[in-house]
Amino acid sequence: GVDKYVVLEVRLKNVGQTPAAMEPMKYRVFLMSNEDQPIAASRIDPVLDKTLQPGDEVRGMVYFPKIVAAGQGQLRIAFEQMFGDRGTLTFSNR
């Protein structure tokens, strides 16, 4: 699928003391457009859609449409937590 998608491997680890609900992951991770609009993933590995108990760790793939990423020099991935907290990562798109 690398010809159709920008594919990211995601590793989630619960380092807290309470369970952390990650589902539904499709509402938590986004590719940000040049206009700062969130773009939903085309596909997310089901292993990422779960509640992580303290100390649990999972790895899975997240797929975003490549056509959306084609016009961007940098890719910004946003991860949103409950209550609107957001963290972003930026990658070169070359």
Phi, psi and chi 1 to 4 in degrees:
 res  aa     phi    psi   chi1   chi2   chi3   chi4
   1 GLY       -    3.1      -      -      -      -
   2 VAL   -68.5  -17.1  -67.1      -      -      -
   3 ASP   -78.7  -18.2   56.9  -27.5      -      -
   4 LYS  -109.5  -19.2  -63.5  179.3 -175.0  175.7
   5 TYR  -132.9  153.2  -57.6  103.1      -      -
   6 VAL   -90.0  119.5  171.9      -      -      -
   7 VAL  -110.9  128.1 -177.2      -      -      -
   8 LEU  -120.7  135.2  -59.1  172.9      -      -
   9 GLU   -88.6  128.9 -179.3 -177.9   26.8      -
  10 VAL  -115.6  134.1  175.0      -      -      -
  11 ARG  -118.4  124.5  179.6  178.2   71.6  113.0
  12 LEU  -115.2  133.3  -59.3  171.9      -      -
  13 LYS  -136.6  130.9 -177.5  175.0 -176.9  178.2
  14 ASN   -88.2  106.2 -177.0   -8.4      -      -
  15 VAL   -97.7    4.3  -63.1      -      -      -
  16 GLY   -86.8 -172.3      -      -      -      -
  17 GLN  -103.9   -4.6  -59.4  -62.9  -43.9      -
  18 THR  -126.9  159.1   59.4      -      -      -
  19 PRO   -59.3  145.5  -23.7   33.7      -      -
  20 ALA  -121.6  113.5      -      -      -      -
  21 ALA   -79.0  120.7      -      -      -      -
  22 MET  -102.0  -14.4  -64.9  -69.8  105.2      -
  23 GLU   -84.3  147.1   67.6  -87.0  -18.0      -
  24 PRO   -81.1  122.6   28.6  -30.3      -      -
  25 MET   -60.4  -29.0 -179.4   59.5   78.3      -
  26 LYS   -61.8  -17.5   68.0 -179.7 -178.3  179.1
  27 TYR  -100.8   10.1  -62.8  123.5      -      -
  28 ARG  -119.0  -24.9  -64.1 -171.2 -177.2  -85.5
  29 VAL  -123.5  132.3   63.6      -      -      -
  30 PHE  -140.7  152.1  -57.1   96.0      -      -
  31 LEU   -92.3  130.8  174.8   67.7      -      -
  32 MET   -93.7  130.6  -59.2  -54.9  -69.5      -
  33 SER   -75.0  171.5   72.3      -      -      -
  34 ASN   -60.4  -25.4  -77.1  -23.0      -      -
  35 GLU   -90.4   10.9  -64.7   79.0   28.4      -
  36 ASP    65.7   31.1 -150.7   30.9      -      -
  37 GLN  -100.9  138.0  -63.7  -63.1  -48.0      -
  38 PRO   -74.4  136.7   23.9  -29.1      -      -
  39 ILE  -117.1  123.5  -60.8  161.5      -      -
  40 ALA   -69.2  151.5      -      -      -      -
  41 ALA   -68.0  146.7      -      -      -      -
  42 SER   -75.7  -33.2  -61.7      -      -      -
  43 ARG  -155.6  144.8 -168.5  169.6  100.6 -152.9
  44 ILE  -134.8  132.1  -64.8  173.9      -      -
  45 ASP   -58.4  132.1  -78.6   -8.5      -      -
  46 PRO   -58.6  -24.4  -19.4   27.2      -      -
  47 VAL   -61.8  -23.0   71.1      -      -      -
  48 LEU   -79.8  -14.8  -62.2  172.0      -      -
  49 ASP   -91.9   74.2 -109.8  -11.0      -      -
  50 LYS  -155.2  172.3   64.1 -176.6  -73.9 -178.0
  51 THR   -94.1  125.9  -64.7      -      -      -
  52 LEU   -93.7  124.9  -62.5  175.2      -      -
  53 GLN   -78.3  159.5  -61.8  -58.6  -42.3      -
  54 PRO   -51.9  128.4  -28.6   36.7      -      -
  55 GLY    89.3  -14.5      -      -      -      -
  56 ASP   -68.2  148.6  -78.2   -2.7      -      -
  57 GLU  -141.5  138.5 -178.5  177.4  -34.6      -
  58 VAL  -135.4  154.7  -66.9      -      -      -
  59 ARG  -130.0  140.5  -72.4  177.9 -172.4 -123.0
  60 GLY  -162.5  173.1      -      -      -      -
  61 MET  -103.4  145.0  -59.1  -63.7 -168.8      -
  62 VAL  -123.4  131.5  177.7      -      -      -
  63 TYR  -115.9  125.2  -57.9   78.7      -      -
  64 PHE  -114.4  149.3  -67.7  102.1      -      -
  65 PRO   -62.2  125.8    8.7  -11.0      -      -
  66 LYS   -64.4  -35.1 -171.3  174.3 -108.6 -174.9
  67 ILE   -59.1  -35.2 -169.6  131.7      -      -
  68 VAL   -69.0  -38.3  173.3      -      -      -
  69 ALA   -77.1  -17.5      -      -      -      -
  70 ALA   -58.9  -36.0      -      -      -      -
  71 GLY   -89.5    7.4      -      -      -      -
  72 GLN  -108.4  133.0  -61.2 -171.7   43.3      -
  73 GLY   -74.8  -31.8      -      -      -      -
  74 GLN  -129.5  144.5  -68.8 -170.6  -30.2      -
  75 LEU  -102.2  131.1  -61.3  179.6      -      -
  76 ARG  -114.4  122.7  -72.0 -175.4  -54.1  123.0
  77 ILE  -107.3  128.9  -52.7  -59.9      -      -
  78 ALA  -111.3  139.0      -      -      -      -
  79 PHE  -121.2  121.3 -178.3   79.8      -      -
  80 GLU  -107.0  135.0  -68.2 -172.8   -9.6      -
  81 GLN   -98.8  173.6  -85.4  -71.5   65.3      -
  82 MET   -57.1  153.8 -126.0  167.3  139.1      -
  83 PHE    69.0   15.5  -49.5  116.2      -      -
  84 GLY    84.4    3.2      -      -      -      -
  85 ASP   -66.5  137.7  -67.0  -24.4      -      -
  86 ARG  -135.4  136.7  178.1 -173.9  -78.2 -177.0
  87 GLY  -119.6  145.7      -      -      -      -
  88 THR  -128.3  149.4   58.2      -      -      -
  89 LEU  -123.1  142.5  -61.8  170.0      -      -
  90 THR  -119.7  134.3  -57.0      -      -      -
  91 PHE  -128.3  148.4  -58.1   90.2      -      -
  92 SER   -73.4  138.5  175.0      -      -      -
  93 ASN  -106.2   64.4 -171.9   20.1      -      -
  94 ARG  -125.6      -  -64.6  179.1 -161.6 -112.2
